Amino acid sequence: MTLPVTTVGFDADDTLWHNERYFALTQVHFAQLLGEYTDTDTLMARLLAAERRNLPHYGFGIKGFTLSMIETAVEVTDGRVHADVITQILDAGRDMLSHAVELLPHARETVEVLSRDYKVIVITKGDLLDQERKLIQSGLRDAFDGVEIVSAKTAEVYSAIFARHGTGADQGLMVGNAMASDVVPMIEAGGWGVFCPHEITWAIEDAPPPVHPRFAQIADLSELPALIATLQN
């Protein structure tokens, strides 16, 4: 017998609101700043490598991304990067930390509909201050029964969160745009993992879709309530 879903977890960035588009715009600016030293593809590959290398030290979020841009600028210029370029990189990072929050289509109504029948929680990675700011500005904070801002999304983390806020991961569902963070580890924890793709996905979050009876994919959040209803039978 399949246990019913009692608790629904939402990823935040690029599931509830736009986020990666601001990283993409900043990368374009970064490429312009370093254009005299290397081509865009090489620069982006070096930046991605720096981000991967720095995740254990800086974690996820804009601050770590900004430090990785500075590190990459130093590397590709052999230490000759101008102070003005570093200043512009820092300015770009600060701009990202203050951008307006733009909800994705169907985010508000889906959260509100599901909150009538299920416990709904936010589980997100990133900088604590930035994620708290975005959640408050989104206008959705009061709709959630709990908020978890974590340094990593693993099966162990999901097990603990859904035990704390719900009736266990086996009766939990996590929805998000990151296969590697939102879907695969939730299924490993025994829950449902629902992939809701976004137009832009960070390469580090890419992973092949799991072949598993508790994996599902939706086109956008408007399809989530109907999907969960089918899992209750």
N, C-alpha and C positions, 0 to 999 in steps of 0.2 A: 504493500500500500504506500502510495506517495503522500508524504506529509504536506499539508497546506502551507502556503507562504503566509507568514505573519508580519515580516519586517522587510522593508524595501530600502536599500541603500543607493544613494545617488552619488556618482562622481560629480565634481563641480566644474572645473575648467573644461570647456569645450563639450560639456554635456548639458549643463544648466545655462552657461553663458560663454560668450566668445573669449578666447584667450590666446590661442596659438597664432592668430592673425597679427597680434602685436609683436610677437617674436619674429614673424616673417618680415614685417615692415622694418623692424630694427636691423635684421640681417641685411636687408637691401641697403640701408644707410651704412652699415658696417663695411659692406663690400665697396661702397663708394669711397669711404675714408681710406681704405687700404688698396685701392685700385692700381696705384702706381707700383705696388710691390708684387702682386700676384693676381691671377685670374679668379673669378668668383667661385668656380667649382672647387679649385684647390683650397681656397680660403674657407669655404663652407665645410669641406672635409676635415680640415685642420681644426675648425671650431667644434665640430661634432666629436672629434677625437678628444679634444680638451674637456668637453662636457662629460663624456663617458669617464674620463680619467678623474675628474673632480667630483663626481657624484658622491663617492664615499666621504669626501671632506666637506663639501658645501651643501649637499642635499639638493632637492629639487626647488626650483623657483627662480625668480628674476635676479636675485642677488648673486647666486651661483653662476647664472648665465652671463651677467655683467663681468664678473671676475674671469670667466673663461674667455670672453671677448678680449679683455685686456691681455691675458696670457697669450692668446693667439696672435694679437697685434705685435707683442714683443718678439714672438718666435719668428713670424714671417718677415719681420724687418731686421732680424738679427740684432735686436736691441736698439735700433735707430729710430723707433717710432717717436714722433713729435709729441711733446706734452699737450699740445692743442688737440691732437687726436684722442689721447687718453681722456682729456676733459670732455670731449664730445661723446665718447663712449659712456662715461659716467652720467652725463646729462640724459642720454638715451635711456639708461637704466632707470633713472629717477622718473622720467616721463612714463615709462611702462608701469611703474609702481603707483601712478596716479591716474591711469586711464579710466574712463567711464565704464561702468558695467552694462553690457548689452545682453539681455537674456536671449537665449536661442528660442526659435519657434516652439510653442506648445509646452515650454518648461513650467510656467506658472500654473496653467490649468491642470497639467498632469500631476504635479505635486499636490495641488489642492484636492483633486479628485481622489487620489490614492490615500491622502491623509485621513479621509473619512472612515476607511475600513482597515487600514494597516498602520503600523508604526513606520514612519519615514525618517530616515537619517541621512546626513551628508557625511561622506568619507572622502577626504581629499588630501593630496600631498602638497607641499610647497611651504613658502615662508608664512609663519604664523600670523604676523601683522597684516600681510597682504591678503591672505585668505579670509581673515576676519573682516577686513575692510570690504572685500568684494561681497561677502555674504550679507553684510549689513546693507550695502548699497543696492543689492539685488532686490530687496524688499521681501525676500522669501524666508528670512530667519525664523519668524514666528510660526511658519508652517511645519517646521521640522521638530521632531521629538528629541533629536540629539545631533550633535556635531562632533566629528572626529577629524582633527588635522594631524596627520601622521607623517613620519619621515619615510616610510616605505609601506607598500601594500603587498603583504605576503599572506599565505594561507593561515599562518599563525595569528597574524594581526586581524584578519577577518574573523577567525574563530572567536577571538577574545571580544571583538566589537559586537558581533551578533549575539554572543552570550550575555554581554552586558546590557544591550539595548533591546534584545528580543528574546526569542525562545531557542536560540542556537542557529548556527550556520545552515543546518539542514532544512530549516524553515525560513531561510533568508534568501533574498535576491539582490544582486548588485548589478546596476546598469551604468555603462560608461562607454567612452569612445576609445579607450586604450585597452587593446587586447591583452597586452602583457601585464597590466596593472589591475584593471577592473574586472576582467573576465576569467583568465586562466587561474589565478590564485584563489578566486572565490570558488570556482568549481573544485579545485584541490581541497578546499576547506569543507566541501560537502554541500555547497549551496548552488543556486542558479546564477549563471553568468550571462548577462544580456549585453550584446554589443550594439551600440548605437553610434554609427560612424559619423565623423565630422569631416568637413571639407579639407582640413589640414591636420595631419597627425605627425607628431614628433617622431623621428626615425627610431629613437630609443624605445618607444612604446610599441613598435611593430612586433607582431608574433603571428604565427599561423593559427587559424581558428581551430579550436579543439574539436575532435570528433567525440562527442559525449552527449548523452541524452539530456543533460542539464545545461546545454548551451543553446542559446537562441539569438537571433539577430532581428533588429527592427530598423525601419527606414528613418524614423524620428520618434520623439517621445510621445507623440499622439497615439502610437500603437501600443504603448506599454500597458495601460489598464486592461485592454482586451486580451493581451497576451497573458497577463497574470490571471485573469479570470479563467482561461483555459487550463491553467496549471492547478486550479482548485478542484478539478473534477477527477 
